[in-house]
Amino acid sequence: MFGKVLLVLFVLLSFLAALLLSYSLFIEPYWLRLKDWEVILSPKDVALDGLTILFLSDLHLKGPLGRNEARVLEWAREYHPGIVVLGGDLLDQAEAADDVLEFVRHLPPDSKIYAVSGNWEHYFIKDIGDWKRKLAKHRVKLLTNQWVRLWVNGSSVVLSGINDATSGYADLNRAFADSPEGYRILLSHAPVIFDDPQMPEVNLVLAGHCHGGQVCVPGWGPLWLPRGCGRYVYGLFQKSGRLMYVTSGVGTAIRPVRLFARPEVVFIRFIRAS
């Protein structure tokens, strides 16, 4: 009798394990969601009311565009953001560089597009300067420890992009050096930069890199995290008056699997307090 119970339990557990494996391989990696997030502006920044940013990171393109990339482009056309920011790790292998250029070519033509490099760009792109020029031909400005000034309803927005901290190329002193006054946004691939003692005064940090854990066990958390996540795996964080949103990203790294860490694109709306 006891042997039969053990056999039944083994069969049930095997069946559940097979279901979970199938879900993590064939369903969740493609169950892309659009996260709609509202940033409430302080009284001095109310001129930015109506600004929209589409934030996506970690495409990890391995070849020609797939269903997730097609959905991202569909949302980009539908929501028509003023700004698109790309948080790095756009490719998963050197051969996918042209596929990244094909992807950005289809982003909305009147959106301003900015990007930073992630650790995978530094793995596979031999000449970041050349990569920067190729992206520029498709209207994408790659920010390498530098800032740009944008005007929204006559109000200044300073957007800075930090080069990947996990690869050793980040320079926070240069990121906002000699920048003017304005609402400050920092785009960083790795979120651990949030704890850097040299962090300048910024309003908002946007980061990715951690994939929301990619494979998470309920009650335990991520099975593994790349260096550079720290305690900032996914979601909204606040510290010293600064906000940071860490996205779970679009693609997958190392293995094409996700478990309890759905991929996402973030649509950010800046609104005045009601």
Secondary structure, DSSP 8 states (H G I E B T S, - for coil): -HHHHHHHHHHHHHHHHHHHHHHHHHTGGG--EEEEEEEEE-GGGGGGTT-EEEEE----B-SS--HHHHHHHHHHHHH--SEEEE-S--BSSGGGHHHHHHHHHTS-TTSEEEE---HHHHHH-S-HHHHHHHHHTTTEEE-SSEEEEEEETTEEEEEEEE--TTTT---HHHHTTT--SSEEEEEESSGGGGG-TT----SEEEE-SSGGGSBEETTTEES---TT-TT--SEEEEETTEEEEE---SS-SSSS--BS---EEEEEEEEE--
